[in-house]
Amino acid sequence: MSEADTSGAARAAEFERWANVFTAHKAFSHPSELHGVLCGRLAAGNRIEEPDWLAMVCEHMGLPDAAIEESEDLAPFMNRAYEQTLELLKAADMSFHPLLPDDEYAIEQRLEALVAWVRGFLEGMALAAGESLGQAPDEIRELIEDMVAISQLSDEEEADEESEQQLLEITEYIRLGALAVYTEFNAPEAPDSKSPTLH
């Protein structure tokens, strides 16, 4: 199994984990959308305190706030998801990917997930960056316009090779776009060697 296959399998498994949590809690929203909101906020330079993040999770999933206390797995899962997502956005190897189902799903479902992710990303970015988006460089503003257009795609695509290829290309564009936004709004990480040591 090649490295690409392994990472693809890991991403597919991650989507299934999110989907299972959403199903178990009877959430009415799409897991890709919540992941998109989180990525949008992190990419725009926002960091979310744990109580605020968990409240956001409940709101998006259509759950009462008490669900966090009542569920054994929701808070640990979502806190781990938050940390993982931030680490991937920061990763120098650009290994970040939007949370999307793999190609075993019908193209309509994959397009629906991509559109949900992009809508979430735009919402998260608007929440975090607000007015400063207007002062962003041209390429970031163009990217946002493209994302708005993508967020309005319908999932009535006919499944053929051309639409499969288009979906792959749009997904890659969105992936690199999210990383571009992250680079624009977040200061570079200081190398570990410079971090102060405690004696």
CORRANOR-V867169 format. One record per helix or strand of 2 or more residues. SS is the DSSP state (helix for helix, strand for strand). FROM is the first residue (numbers start at 1). TO is the last residue. If there is no record, write none. Layout:
SS,FROM,TO ; SS,FROM,TO
This chain:
helix,3,24 ; helix,31,43 ; helix,50,61 ; helix,67,70 ; helix,74,90 ; helix,107,135 ; helix,138,150 ; helix,161,185 ; helix,192,194
